[in-house]
């Protein structure tokens, strides 16, 4: 039951995230050991980080998994 509720909260949050603004640096980042999409977003973006992460995943082939040395595209704004 808790997983279903958590999933519903995530789906609700991502559906509404498209309307919440964020801005990010425009320079791509090279992934280092232990980097995550969320960490890169928090280091390079301001505003709604959940929305920034969503757009960052879309720009990077739809995957939140990073490889060391991978160039991670950063969204500019929404």
N, C-alpha and C positions, 0 to 999 in steps of 0.2 A: 504494500500500500504506500509506504514512504517513497519508493522509487517512482510510482505512478504520480504522486503529488509533485515530487521534485521535477520529473519530466514535464509535467503540466506547467510548472512555474518557469522552467527554461523555455518552453515553447511560447508561453505568453510574453516572456521578456524579449526573446528574439524577434517576435512579431512586432512589438512596439519599438524595438531598437532602431528601426529604419527611420523613425521620425526624430530621433534625438541626435543633436549635432556633436561632432568631434572635429578636431583638426590634428594633423600629424606632419612631421617633417616629410620632405619628399624624397630623401635619399634612401636607397635600399640599404639593408643591413645584412652583413654576413653572419650567419648563425655560428655561435661559439658553443662549446660544451655546456650543457645544462640550460641553454636558452629555451624559452617557451614563447609561443605566440603572444600569450598574455604579458609576459615580461617585456618583450620587444614593444608591444603596444604601450605599456605603462611608461617605458623609457622615452618613447618617441611621439606620443599622442597626448592631447588634452581633451577634456570633455567626457563623453560617454565611451568608456573603454570597451564595454561589451559590444557596442556598435562598431567600434574600430576593429576589434578582433574579428567580428563577423566579416567585415569587408576585407580584412587582411587575408583571411582564409580563402575567400573567393578569388583574390588576386594571385594566390599561390596554389593554383590547381585544386582548390577545394579541400586541401588537407591541412590539419593542424599539427601534423607530425613534421618535425624539422630534422635535417641532417647537418652535422658539423660541416661548415664550409658552404652551405646552401645560401644563395642570395635570396633574401626575403624582401619582397616588394611591399612598400608601405603605402596605404591609401593617403590621399592628401586631405580630404574633408568630406563631410556629408551634410 
